Amino acid sequence: MLVEECARTADVVAWLQDTVDNADTLRPRGSRGQDVAIPELDAPRQYRAQFAALVKQLDLPHDDDEDGYHTGNVVPLTRSARQPLRKGRLDESA
């Protein structure tokens, strides 16, 4: 059950990140003409924290890298999560 919840949460993170990465603008106009952030902009951070907590509950064994650095339960980021936002995307207005 816990593994399934980890998988579902990882899927949500991937979907949210894809939505943010492919959004035309990150700051559309609100009902009164003000700039507002898209709701999916903040959500990946919250779901990543939830995912990390779920993975920690799995209590997986810890592996050490060749150089002795303790990796613990670190989960590698997806390619899209490692890419920085394109310059100027936060200043865009629709």
Buried (B, 14 or more C-beta within 10 A) or exposed (E): EEEEEBEEBBEBBBBBBBBBBEBEBBBBEEEEEEBEEBEBBEBBEEBBEBBBEBBEEEEEEEEEEEEEEEEEBEEEEBEEBEEEEEEEBEEBEE
